[in-house]
Amino acid sequence: MRRILGRGVVLSLALLTVAPSVFPWGAFRGKLGLKVTDTHQLILSAAYNLLTSDPRMAGVFGIPLANGRIVRLEDILAYEGVDGSLRTLTPYGPGPDAEKVSLYSCHWFNPLTGQGRAVVSAYDQYLQFAREASLASPNEQAAIKGLAWSAHFLADMFVPYHLVGMPVEEAKARLAARNYIIGENEAGPAMLASPYPQESQPQGIVFDNPLTRALGAWWSAGWGADSNFKEALAVFSSHHQAAATAGGVNHIDWFDPWYWNGNLAASHVANPTDYEANIDPGQVLFSSHASYESNGHARFVEGGGYAPAFDRPHPYDALWKNAPPDYSFTGQAWQSQAWQVQDFVTRVAQRTRDNMELCWSRPEVGIRSSVEAVYTLWRSAFTALRPILDVGRDPARPNDGLVVQVIVQNHSYEACRDARIRMTASRGGAVVTEDVQSFPGPITLNEGGRMSWFVQVNPNEEWLFAVQVAGVYDRTPDLQYGVGWVPYRPDPQEVRQVRAVEEADAGDFVGQYALGDPARSQTTYHGSVVFNADGTFTSVEFLDGRRIDGKGSWTFEPAGLVFTISWSPGGRFRGETSGNTADFAIAGHWSDGKAGTLRIYR
């Protein structure tokens, strides 16, 4: 078993006991009693609580995928966090902060130079989540990982230290040219040399005395004093070269001037690997960058963490802008929304950079803001628009087609404007008919939106009806695209081969029909009747608004095409039929001898 040796071990352990946790990983789970700095996990938990309290998620109790899977908080946390090896001080685990799991540049973006991969990394992970979440048969684990990691890369943009630096190629070129001077665009302001704003300095450590000032002047030479980063560049280069010996892609591809200056806490291991022999993890572990993140975690926790404000409806980040609605109904609104993620992360980084002194002096403010940004990011992958379909026959023309009625619910306090809806009827996987309509007004939380069609398809066949709805939300992060569908299967009692009455027998008339009288309006007279196979029937008639319930017997005589309906205890209509078994007329006489015509249709 290897044991920790070296010239700085005693100092390292002392720092661990007197200072707030100085592990550099804002996702550290803790090790052998060392203080946990699980900032990223706390951000995920608070953002999850905000999202599941959003009206869009009412009654869901989690984050839904299109296949019906409900993602719980523990599912997301399974893809975040690192553990620290006390042998090598190297982070490992399921989160993107684990060593060699992601490129360093994936966690940095300098908005003043446009360099760094954090923006693209957040986009890639969001796209992975949003795409898989929309599929009927998704890769569930890829979706959940994308949910967690997109949040991680976005949250990094609230840390001032993640907004400075340069790519490895530029750092190596400066070192080779002995150009050690790095301006504020790449290095950030000089205050970043200290991880502790004045009120955050650890108790028991006094910084302002002649000795510490002298040591500080000696220590800062080459570490940022007068913008000279000779020593930091050299340490970075040695770590980069050591990573190259491990094989594979060299993950140390970004130079942060404040990430390598923990050189007072050198540590080594016995029998090191080639990689371990050429690095000093303490130079990262106790750097300004890492210590600042630990300090920020402590202040966030001591301040009560994230407490939702109930005096405002939803704390969406104002920098978010939805993509234009998918009025082409391509079914890929998630792709357009993923492009918005790039813009969002870029704007967040620029905002932090513009307010760097505030974020540095009050790190808990940045952490709380990151909770709301992650909530906004996740919310943008879902829509408050929920269409509900109902399909059935039109009693007035039951064999001419089907009636499609849609109610679009809006699960948002903000009304959706300029909404459009596309209806399709498909059979055998092919779209047979489609239509696009615009809603006359906004779709609101209380009223929703309604639309209906009469679709001229064979109602005796199976169909798949689907609707897609798209509209604009100006303030709510929303996918702005909802879809609903319902399969239509005809009632077996209604599905009968339509025959001319001359070819029919009594069995072809079994089933439910509507009643009408060509000589009277539907308001004056209408009704329904069910002819049973045993020769009995039940009926409901409406005469001048008065309901009349009836029952009795019926017969059909194929030889003379005579149809007789006899009510019990009295009343009869008898006559010759014409038409077909779905829509026929009886021209005959009532029991009092009066002539009349009765229309009977499905």
PyMOL commands that set and color helices and strands:
alter all, ss='L'
color gray80, all
select helices_A, chain A and resi 9-18+39-52+55-57+73-77+104-107+118-133+140-156+160-163+168-176+184-187+190-193+198-200+210-220+225-227+230-245+263-265+274-277+282-285+288-302+333-354+356-361+363-379+501-503+506-509
alter helices_A, ss='H'
color red, helices_A
select strands_A, chain A and resi 4-5+63-64+70-71+83-84+91-92+166-167+254-255+268-269+385-393+402-410+417-427+430-438+449-455+463-472+481-488+511-516+525-531+536-543+546-557+562-567+572-580+583-590+595-601
alter strands_A, ss='S'
color yellow, strands_A
deselect
rebuild
show_as cartoon
